[in-house]
Amino acid sequence: MYNQARTEPDKALPDRPTPGPGSLKLLFSIPRIQRNPLMYLLDCTQQYGDVVHFKAGDQDAFFINSPTAIKHVLQDNHRNYTKDTIQYHQLATVAGRGLLTSDGEIWLSHRRLMQPAFHPRQIEAMASTISAATQDMLAGWCDRLPGLMDIDAEMLRLTLRIAGLTLFSIDLNHETSRLTRAILTALDHIVYRASNFLALPDHIPTPRNRRFQAALRTLDQTVSQLIETRRKMRDRPDDLLSALLNAVDTETGQQLDNRAIRDEVLTLLIAGHETTASALTWAWHLLATHPEAQEALRREIAQVVGSRAPQYADLSQLIYCRQVLEETLRLYPPAWLITRRAAQADQLDGHAVPAGAIVIISPYTIQRHPAHWIEPDRFKPERFSPNRTDQSWPRFAYIPFGAGPRICIGQNFGIIEAMLILASVAQQYWFEPAPTQAAISIAPLVTLRPNVKGRHGLQLRALPRLASSAH
Ligand code: HEM
């Protein structure tokens, strides 16, 4: 499967050792890594440079934080880099072998099957559904606001409902709270398992394991029901689920079995909502703490859209709105970790990488790399202005959606969805930090999630536009 990989013969490999913490130091760092892997990676790259070597037992791992090495792994020599890593094995225990976790021929045939559903024309057609679901959410806010709200929970519910409606023609409206809880429980558990070597196996009925199994059952039942109902329909809607059900392998003439369809549906529900919700939550946090940016966004919406609901056709003119989103995805890339395994020996920026080594890439660290970004930690949406002259960055220093053939299939969908939601909500509400808000930290789980005093979620004060006309 990977015989087309371009690899260098061993004798061509340089013999200078790649800097890194060494096995013993790594061992002593385990509690720090468990507490905050993101900060550990940032510290490592500051201390050792753009290619860092870790050795745990027999396993070599390389953390790469340079655009050239990232380009090599994700694009130029991508066939040599598989998803045979703990990260994707853990995800597979929830989402199965869907597009996100599979490799090789299966991945390619499923990607080809699903790609048409993400064609710009299809996404344009989905935009009215996205807008309607957002307006529906806003109508529900009227009775509750002004006041404090958990914007993270609101964004999760909205994006899950949108994923159900647009991809599978199903309205999960009354189930979004239950399902987002199940998804978060399942994802939190796999992060716990991946980072705790002493975690008891899933079949042992600890309270944590039981919660995980219950969450999996909830997700499985929902998806099985969805598939069964659709199979019985005479007139099936023209959506991604029908495409999966109708697909026939051109060589074998076989259709996808229930398990394969379940895996793809669950993959899309999970990958398609938590990431976008995370981006939106961080965007609201940044806007609430940068009122001048929030004001600029509202001015643009007023000029371009006026008081009617924002639509797909407005998006090309909502330049600042897009910049806010791009800058949010730079500072808080929801998918903060990308891992691969080298099938055969290779070189990364001149460092020898043996066959079987794990390669770690973090959009978070490369997108805050001081060599590529001016004032890397500052929220400056204008750096993405189409007219900017003051700075540019290498293409592979900005990878919120990954890159190469495994680039996010939902990139355009996610951008359009997030922009429509940003514009629709900012048109009607002004956000301020919660008055008693403690410091917000970043919890690097499957996606980057806001964390206040050990609790996930983000409380903001939302003021209806009329009540906040002073701004
Ligand atoms: C802001 C929103 C999003 C972000 C930041 C994001 C990020 C990413 C990243 C970084 C990858 C590459 C992972 C890797 O190379 O290992 C990826 C892959 C993927 N994403 Fe997204 N994503 C977003 C939205 C979506 C949406 C809306 C969908 C579906 C509706 C989606 C479905 C997928 C799938 C199926 C893959 C695997 C693609 C493949 O390997 O062929 N994502 N995403």
Residues whose N, C-alpha, C, O or C-beta is under 5 A from the ligand:
A	BS01	HEM	L99 L100 R111 L268 A271 G272 T275 T276 A279 P334 A335 I338 I399 P400 F401 G402 P405 R406 I407 C408 I409 G410 F413 G414
